[in-house]
Amino acid sequence: MKKILILIVALGILSCNSKKAQIENVTSFKGQQVTGVSVSKEGRIFANFPRWRENVKNSVVEVLEAGKSIPFPNQKWNTWKIGDVHSDSIFVAVQSVVAFENKLYVLDTRNPLFKGVIDNPRIFTFDLTSNQLVKTYKLNKESFHKDSYINDLRVDKKKGKIYLTDSGHAGIVIVDINSGESFRVLDNHKSTLAEKDQLTFSNGIWKNTVHSDGIALDTKNDVLYFHALTGYSLYAISTEELIKKDNSEIEKSIKFVAKTAAPDGMIIDESGNLFFADLENNKIMKLAISSGKITVAAEGDKVKWADTFSIYNNELFYTNSRINETQGDISEIEFSINKLKIN
């Protein structure tokens, strides 16, 4: 009996270790806080670094083999510094990158250091065959506020729209892919507003109020999911209803989905599972939309503020932006892109 118990314990330890071993490091950046990652259909990996500090080396990079990275699309696009003139051919304050089909969508908040929007937020769209800029979407003045921080985006090919969350001033922005027209919905609505002004981590209280942040698009069922970062409520809306310009009708169509952990990154896989971060507990969770069952996909010291998700070849890529650990000097902190098998 004693030998059997020892064997069971040993198998349990191996099982735990193997679960943790499934997380692989793709690359790391010392002293450069990475928030966004996206993998193209060809397997090219792109990452971005927000302008939350003055010493940002590059706003957008492509990660090459052996973890090396180069500025994308070139060095010139990544040369802006605080106080420089801003234009339509330079990144100012990039928060996210999304590869969709053969294009890379680069979301520039135009809000460096969180001191307020200095110019209309933009989405720069690059062709990934040529690495050339093919279109710029500039949000119109009715689509954002001075304190807006346009946070993340999803591309809806069926509806011809781009959906964006605003974590600085609660709301969702919708951009028409063809015309470039943009409009704002759910401004300061319950579903987009933060529920708390702090989160609790093992290293202490992180005080902040962050509104609509995480976003995921179910392209099979035409549903957009979204979540405030400092909050515990997941909401959803049919994209058919969302693109209507009647705010009262849109608000009536919002559905509460579930109580969850406070997340940042969110994404839906081909099987209809919603992956989202559990920031306060160093976990990545999986919600089976069909059943409502929530399970742990990954956890441990290789998950430190899972910020952005991307899926390629049945692997979930995510960034560790470690936001709760970056109150002071970050020059010695390692920020990483990791990945794990999800099927």
C-alpha positions in Angstrom: 0.0 0.0 0.0 2.8 2.4 0.9 4.5 1.8 -2.5 1.2 2.4 -4.3 0.7 5.7 -2.4 4.2 6.8 -3.3 3.6 5.9 -7.0 0.3 7.9 -7.0 2.0 11.0 -5.5 4.9 10.7 -8.0 2.5 10.5 -10.9 0.7 13.5 -9.5 3.9 15.5 -9.3 4.8 14.4 -12.9 1.4 15.4 -14.1 1.7 18.9 -12.5 5.2 19.3 -13.9 4.2 18.1 -17.4 1.3 20.7 -17.4 3.7 23.5 -16.6 6.3 22.1 -19.1 3.7 22.6 -21.9 4.4 26.4 -21.7 7.3 27.3 -24.0 9.2 30.6 -24.1 9.2 32.1 -27.6 11.3 35.1 -26.8 11.9 37.6 -24.1 12.6 41.4 -23.9 14.7 42.8 -21.0 13.4 46.2 -19.9 11.0 46.5 -22.8 7.3 45.9 -21.8 5.6 43.9 -24.5 1.8 43.9 -24.5 0.6 42.6 -27.9 1.4 39.5 -29.9 -0.1 38.2 -33.1 0.8 35.3 -35.4 -0.1 35.5 -39.1 -1.5 32.6 -41.2 2.1 32.0 -42.4 3.4 31.8 -38.9 5.1 35.2 -38.7 5.1 36.5 -35.2 4.6 40.2 -34.5 4.7 42.0 -31.1 4.3 45.6 -29.9 5.5 47.7 -27.0 3.2 50.5 -25.6 4.5 54.1 -25.1 4.0 53.9 -21.3 7.6 55.1 -20.7 10.1 57.2 -22.6 12.7 54.5 -23.3 10.7 52.4 -25.8 13.1 51.1 -28.4 10.6 49.9 -30.9 6.8 50.1 -31.1 6.4 47.1 -33.4 8.7 44.2 -34.1 8.7 40.9 -36.0 10.1 38.0 -34.0 12.4 35.9 -36.1 14.0 32.5 -35.5 16.0 31.9 -32.3 13.9 34.7 -30.6 15.6 37.6 -32.4 13.5 40.5 -33.5 13.6 43.4 -36.0 11.6 46.6 -36.2 8.5 46.3 -38.3 8.0 47.4 -41.1 11.3 49.2 -40.7 13.3 51.3 -38.3 12.0 54.6 -39.5 8.4 53.8 -38.5 9.8 53.2 -34.9 11.8 56.3 -34.4 9.2 58.6 -32.7 10.2 60.1 -29.3 8.2 62.1 -26.7 7.9 65.6 -28.1 8.5 64.7 -31.7 6.1 65.7 -34.5 3.6 63.0 -35.2 2.5 62.0 -38.7 0.8 59.2 -40.7 4.1 57.5 -41.3 5.3 56.9 -37.8 4.1 54.9 -34.7 3.4 57.0 -31.6 1.8 54.8 -28.9 1.0 51.3 -30.2 -1.2 49.2 -27.9 -1.9 46.1 -30.1 -1.2 44.3 -33.3 -3.5 41.9 -35.0 -2.6 39.7 -38.0 -5.7 38.9 -40.1 -5.5 37.0 -43.4 -2.6 38.7 -45.2 -2.6 42.0 -43.3 -1.2 43.3 -40.0 -3.4 45.8 -38.2 -1.4 48.1 -35.9 -3.5 50.1 -33.4 -1.9 53.4 -32.4 -3.7 54.9 -29.4 -1.9 58.3 -30.0 -2.0 58.6 -26.2 1.6 58.4 -25.0 2.3 58.2 -21.3 -1.5 58.1 -20.6 -1.4 61.9 -20.7 -4.3 62.2 -23.1 -4.9 61.7 -26.8 -2.6 64.0 -28.8 -4.1 63.1 -32.2 -6.8 60.9 -33.7 -6.2 57.3 -32.8 -5.3 55.2 -35.9 -5.2 51.7 -37.3 -2.2 51.3 -39.7 -2.8 48.4 -42.1 0.2 46.7 -43.7 0.3 44.1 -46.5 2.3 41.2 -45.2 3.6 40.2 -48.7 5.3 43.5 -49.3 5.4 44.9 -45.7 4.0 48.1 -47.1 1.3 50.3 -45.6 -1.9 49.9 -47.6 -4.5 51.8 -45.6 -4.8 54.0 -42.5 -8.0 54.2 -40.5 -8.2 57.5 -38.6 -11.0 57.6 -35.9 -13.2 60.6 -36.3 -13.6 63.0 -33.4 -17.0 61.6 -32.4 -15.5 58.1 -31.9 -13.1 58.9 -29.0 -12.5 61.2 -26.0 -9.5 63.1 -24.7 -9.0 60.4 -22.1 -9.6 57.5 -24.5 -7.1 54.6 -24.6 -8.2 52.5 -27.6 -7.0 49.1 -26.5 -7.6 46.1 -28.8 -9.3 45.2 -32.0 -10.9 42.4 -33.9 -11.6 42.2 -37.7 -15.0 41.0 -38.9 -14.7 40.1 -42.5 -18.4 39.1 -42.8 -19.7 42.4 -41.6 -16.9 44.5 -43.1 -16.1 46.0 -39.7 -13.3 46.4 -37.1 -14.4 46.4 -33.4 -12.2 48.2 -30.8 -12.4 48.5 -27.1 -11.7 51.7 -25.2 -10.2 51.0 -21.8 -9.6 54.7 -20.9 -13.1 55.9 -21.4 -15.5 53.0 -21.4 -17.0 52.2 -24.8 -16.7 50.3 -28.1 -15.7 51.8 -31.5 -16.7 50.4 -34.8 -14.9 51.1 -38.0 -16.2 50.3 -41.5 -13.4 48.5 -43.4 -14.3 49.9 -46.8 -15.3 53.5 -46.1 -13.1 54.1 -43.0 -16.1 55.7 -41.2 -16.1 55.1 -37.4 -18.7 55.5 -34.7 -19.0 54.9 -31.0 -21.4 52.7 -29.0 -22.0 51.7 -25.4 -20.3 54.9 -24.1 -20.1 54.6 -20.3 -22.6 51.7 -20.5 -22.7 49.2 -17.6 -21.2 46.5 -19.8 -18.2 48.5 -20.8 -17.5 50.2 -17.4 -15.0 49.0 -14.9 -16.6 47.4 -11.8 -13.6 48.0 -9.5 -10.7 50.4 -9.0 -8.1 47.8 -8.0 -7.0 44.2 -8.4 -5.3 42.0 -5.8 -2.0 40.2 -6.5 0.4 38.2 -4.4 2.7 41.2 -4.4 0.0 43.6 -3.2 -2.9 45.8 -4.4 -2.7 47.2 -7.9 -4.8 50.4 -7.9 -6.3 51.3 -11.3 -9.6 51.6 -13.1 -9.6 50.0 -16.5 -12.7 49.8 -18.5 -13.6 47.8 -21.7 -10.4 45.9 -22.6 -10.5 42.2 -23.5 -12.3 41.4 -26.7 -13.0 38.2 -28.7 -14.9 37.6 -31.9 -16.8 34.4 -32.5 -16.9 34.4 -36.4 -19.0 31.2 -36.6 -21.9 32.5 -34.6 -21.3 36.3 -35.2 -21.0 37.2 -31.6 -18.6 39.7 -30.0 -17.4 39.1 -26.4 -15.9 41.9 -24.3 -14.9 42.5 -20.7 -13.6 45.3 -18.5 -10.2 44.7 -17.1 -11.0 45.7 -13.5 -14.2 43.7 -13.4 -15.6 40.2 -13.3 -18.5 40.2 -15.8 -18.3 38.9 -19.3 -20.7 40.3 -21.9 -21.6 39.5 -25.4 -23.6 40.9 -28.3 -24.6 39.8 -31.8 -22.6 41.6 -34.4 -25.7 42.1 -36.4 -27.1 44.2 -33.5 -23.8 45.9 -32.7 -23.3 47.5 -36.0 -26.7 49.3 -35.8 -26.4 52.9 -35.1 -29.3 53.0 -32.7 -27.7 53.0 -29.2 -30.9 52.1 -27.4 -31.4 49.0 -29.5 -27.7 48.1 -29.1 -28.0 48.4 -25.3 -31.1 46.2 -25.2 -29.1 43.5 -27.1 -26.3 43.1 -24.6 -26.2 39.8 -22.9 -24.5 38.9 -19.6 -22.5 35.7 -20.2 -20.8 34.7 -16.9 -18.9 35.8 -13.9 -15.2 35.3 -14.5 -11.8 36.2 -13.2 -10.5 39.7 -14.1 -8.9 39.2 -17.6 -6.8 41.1 -20.1 -6.2 38.9 -23.1 -9.2 37.1 -24.7 -9.6 34.9 -27.8 -11.9 32.2 -29.2 -10.6 29.1 -30.9 -12.2 27.2 -33.7 -14.0 24.8 -31.3 -15.8 27.7 -29.7 -13.8 27.9 -26.5 -13.1 31.3 -25.0 -9.6 31.7 -23.5 -9.1 34.5 -21.1 -6.6 35.6 -18.4 -7.0 35.3 -14.7 -4.7 38.2 -13.9 -4.9 38.0 -10.1 -4.0 34.3 -10.0 -1.4 33.8 -12.7 -3.7 31.7 -14.8 -5.1 31.3 -18.3 -8.7 30.0 -18.3 -10.9 28.3 -20.8 -14.6 28.8 -21.1 -16.6 26.3 -23.2 -19.2 28.6 -24.5 -21.6 25.7 -25.3 -21.7 24.3 -21.8 -20.6 27.3 -19.7 -17.8 25.2 -18.1 -14.7 27.0 -17.0 -11.4 25.2 -16.6 -7.7 26.1 -16.1 -5.7 26.0 -19.3 -2.4 27.0 -17.8 -1.0 28.4 -14.5 2.1 29.2 -12.6 5.1 31.4 -12.8 5.2 31.3 -16.6 1.9 33.2 -16.6 2.4 36.8 -15.4 -0.4 39.1 -16.5 -1.3 37.3 -19.7 -2.0 40.4 -21.8 -2.8 39.4 -25.4 -3.6 36.1 -27.1 -3.1 34.7 -30.6 -3.7 31.2 -31.9 -1.6 29.5 -34.6 -1.3 25.8 -35.4 -3.3 24.8 -32.3 -0.9 26.8 -30.0 -1.9 29.7 -27.9 0.6 32.5 -27.9 0.5 35.1 -25.2 2.5 38.0 -23.7 3.5 38.4 -20.1 3.3 42.1 -19.6 3.7 41.9 -15.8 1.8 45.2 -15.4 1.3 44.8 -11.6 5.1 44.5 -11.2 6.1 47.6 -13.1 5.6 50.5 -10.7 9.2 51.5 -10.8 12.3 50.8 -12.8 11.7 48.0 -15.3 15.2 47.8 -16.8 16.0 44.4 -15.2 12.5 42.8 -15.7 12.1 40.1 -18.4 8.9 40.4 -20.4 8.1 37.4 -22.6 6.1 35.9 -25.3 5.1 32.3 -24.4 3.0 29.6 -26.1 1.2 26.4 -25.2 -0.7 23.6 -26.9 -4.4 23.9 -26.6 -5.6 20.8 -28.5 
